[in-house]
Amino acid sequence: MFIYNIKLSGTKMFKFIFIIIIAFVIFLCGIVGYKLYKASVTVNDNISCSGIPKLTNKNYSSILKTVHENVDTYVGQKIKFSGFVYRVYDLNKEQFVLGRNMIISSDFQTVVVGFLCHYKEAETLRDNVWVEIEGTITKGTYHGDMPILEINSLKQIEKPNDEYVYPPDEDYIPTSVIF
């Protein structure tokens, strides 16, 4: 039978605990540093490969509202997003609304929201067809001043899994550039 007699002094115990705490702090700093580095090199999901801001389900209605309220600020900016072709009776043959269904209540009642678009070949598009567009924001009139997207490119896509957008986020902070 072996008996170990370990003699611990207060200074040795303090040094041991101090080293453990320092090692833990260094470990935490490494994790935080790695996350900051990873976040700085991650591509922003709202910017497409072409460098054009892309609307998502999360920011769609906030940006739509901001652009409609401040048309002059956003004229000339390019934007990319998807939606379905939606027409109302008083649009001309080169116009349509690129719409999305916005959920307005807990029982999934929706309303169509979207940007008015100008496209020379709009007549060739069927209603309710899903398309992805890249366009430039211009200022036009339709029952008053409003943004109109001049479509630069358009391609037909499949209906997305999550086709709904949500009301504008009260915490959204508008800037002079769309993100």
SULTA-V921000 format. One record per residue. SS is DSSP state (H for helix, E for strand, L for the rest). PSI is psi in whole degrees, -180 to 180 (* if undefined). D_LAST is the distance of its C-alpha to the last C-alpha in whole Angstrom. Layout:
# SULTA-V921000
ss	psi	d_last
SS	PSI	D_LAST
SS	PSI	D_LAST
This chain:
# SULTA-V921000
ss	psi	d_last
L	132	73
L	139	70
L	127	69
L	133	67
L	108	67
L	126	63
L	115	64
L	132	60
L	163	60
H	-38	58
H	-42	56
H	-41	56
H	-44	54
H	-44	52
H	-42	51
H	-49	50
H	-40	48
H	-43	46
H	-40	46
H	-45	44
H	-45	42
H	-43	41
H	-40	40
H	-43	38
H	-43	36
H	-41	35
H	-47	34
H	-42	32
H	-38	30
H	-43	30
H	-48	28
H	-44	26
H	-42	26
H	-45	25
H	-40	22
H	-42	20
H	-46	21
H	-40	20
H	-33	17
H	-24	16
H	-6	17
L	135	15
L	136	13
L	127	9
L	-20	10
L	-5	6
E	124	7
L	172	11
L	-28	14
L	-1	14
L	6	11
L	130	9
E	139	6
E	127	7
L	141	8
L	174	10
L	-32	13
L	-38	12
L	-2	9
H	-60	11
H	-29	13
H	-44	11
H	-42	9
H	-48	12
H	-46	14
H	-44	12
H	-41	12
H	-36	16
H	-22	16
L	56	15
H	-48	16
H	-32	17
H	-32	14
H	-1	12
L	131	15
L	-13	15
L	145	11
E	152	11
E	153	9
E	134	11
E	174	12
E	158	16
E	-171	18
E	153	22
E	125	24
E	130	25
L	146	27
L	162	29
L	-27	32
L	18	32
L	151	29
L	175	30
L	-16	31
L	13	28
E	151	25
E	165	24
E	129	21
E	98	19
E	159	20
E	151	19
E	120	21
E	126	20
E	127	22
L	-4	24
L	167	27
L	-16	28
L	27	30
L	33	27
L	140	28
E	162	25
E	144	24
E	129	22
E	154	19
E	180	17
E	139	17
E	131	20
E	147	20
E	125	22
L	122	24
L	-31	27
L	28	28
H	-31	27
H	-26	31
H	-13	31
L	132	28
L	151	30
L	147	29
L	8	27
L	137	26
E	132	23
E	156	21
E	132	17
E	156	16
E	132	15
E	172	15
E	134	14
E	127	14
E	169	18
E	128	20
E	-171	23
E	138	25
L	99	26
L	42	28
L	174	26
E	139	23
E	159	20
E	139	17
E	131	18
E	122	17
E	111	19
E	125	19
E	-37	19
E	150	20
E	135	21
E	143	22
E	139	24
L	169	23
L	153	24
L	128	24
L	160	21
L	-43	23
L	92	21
L	-6	20
E	151	20
E	168	17
E	159	17
L	158	17
L	142	15
L	125	14
L	-23	16
L	-2	15
L	129	11
L	109	11
L	147	9
L	177	8
L	-5	9
L	138	6
L	132	4
L	*	0
